[in-house]
Amino acid sequence: MTSPSGTVAQRDGAALRPVLGVTLVAALGGLLFGYDTGVISGALLAIESDFGLSAFSSGVVVSSLLVGAMAGAAGAGGLADRHGRRPVLVAAAAIFTVGAVLAALAPSAVVLTAARVVLGLGIGVASNLVPVFIAELAPPRYRGRLVGLNQLMITFGIVLAYVANYALENVTHSWRWMFGLAALPALLFGIGMLLQPESPRWLALNGGPERARAVLARLRGHDDTAALQAELADMAATSTTGGSGARGVGRWRALTARSVRPAIVAGVGLQILGQASGVNTVIYYAPKIFQSSGLGSSSAILATVGVGVVNLLMTPVGMAAVDRFGRKRLLASGAAVMTAALAGLAATLAAGGQNSSYAWLAVLCVVVFVAAVATTLNVVVFIIPSELYPQRIRGTAMSATMFSNWTMNFVVSLTFLTLLDALGGPNTFTLYAVVCALLTLFAIRRIPETRGKSLEEIERELVSRTA
């Protein structure tokens, strides 16, 4: 005789295949996020040569993407709460396509900067809604790994960007080809999302119970009426308890409610400290970091490809661990390793200067840092907020969360070269190491554990703890 827990496990296993198909399509948004984020690291050297950019104007070109991402992240959640997750993701695919073409054809640094803002809009929407969309489809047993697949695609997109940078390095106007290649996956993303269902949780909350049931039956891979009705009833009951009528400004005001506040502190704090750790300086400026340690231009770009491969290969390790060991423990342990790696990089740069014999030791420290980030922070940074927030305001809460992410990303990327010039490599990376240490403490004190719980169960626990 099969036990109830065994029946649940069997149903979750049956649900994995159809949900995985939808997740892979949605995660193309993550691939575009990664490609358009990482491509600038190799393209920047050629862009500086073509347009004669200064250090400051180079920083503007790099960080303009983040201005768009802030706007996209801020606006996407409210639109998705009103109109659904799927149509807003389809719109993001169109934005990615337009941005890629505009960047490839840009006649000046000003137009290129505008194109990067457009690409940033797409990235902001994708960073907000892809994790939410996947989390709302996934069975609790596999939710961490499925949402983590978005991060895997982000890292895959970064590696594709690095490989494209290296392969096209000696091509005339190489950076135009680097940007233009992103149009193809953007088109695939848009077509694929048109064929996918809407989130059943959004449908259950917005007056589509029959559509929600049909979508849920498709995603769960069975037509067990009792099981489906129980899941739908849980969604509807939890949404009703929080007051599902919030609209517009009311949704933003709801983020300050006492029952929501701990989740917002955890979600937003994670984004701010995660970005302030300097994690994306490696993505944006890896060749410059390696050149400052003594490597030549070609070796620096090749080493950057290696870093991207490590990022890609270590992400599945984190995906496998997140549902086994939990979000909180994974984040705290990873932040501690990040602290040690950045402290080692600072010490190496201080000891070696431009001595090439120390260069590969600096590369090793960066690799350890990236491996720790890939297996911990980057896996949970989207999973945790996508699970914590109440259904009725999940999109809006994710907007606030990802806006804080991209704002801090913007500040760090815009100031990195200035910090490097003013403080030098050792002091700059010591500063980032201190932030990583603070992230370790924050994970221990403020991040709740959500492993293995349904989104409705997490929401009820949050309300009960603050009642």
Secondary structure, DSSP 4 states (H G I P E B T S, - for coil): ---HHHHHHHHHHHHHHHHHHHHHHHTHHHHHHHHHHHTHHHHHHHHHHHHT--HHHHHHHHHHHHHHHHHHHHHHHHHHHHH-HHHHHHHHHHHHHHHHHHHHH--SHHHHHHHHHHHHHHHHHHHHHHHHHHHHHS-GGGHHHHHHHHHHHHHHHHHHHHHHHHHTTTSTTHHHHHHHTTHHHHHHHHHHHHTSPPPHHHHHHTT-HHHHHHHHHHHHT---HHHHHHHHHHHHHHHHHT-TT--THHHHHHTTSTTTHHHHHHHHHHHHHHHHTTHHHHHHHHHHHHHHTT--HHHHHHHHHHHHHHHHHHHHHHHHHHHHH-HHHHHHHHHHHHHHHHHHHHHHHHHHTT-GGGHHHHHHHHHHHHHHIIIIIHHHHHHHHHHHS-GGGHHHHHHHHHHHHHHHHHHHHHHHHHHHHHHHHHHHHHHHHHHHHHHHHHHHHHPPP-TT--HHHHHHHHHHHH-
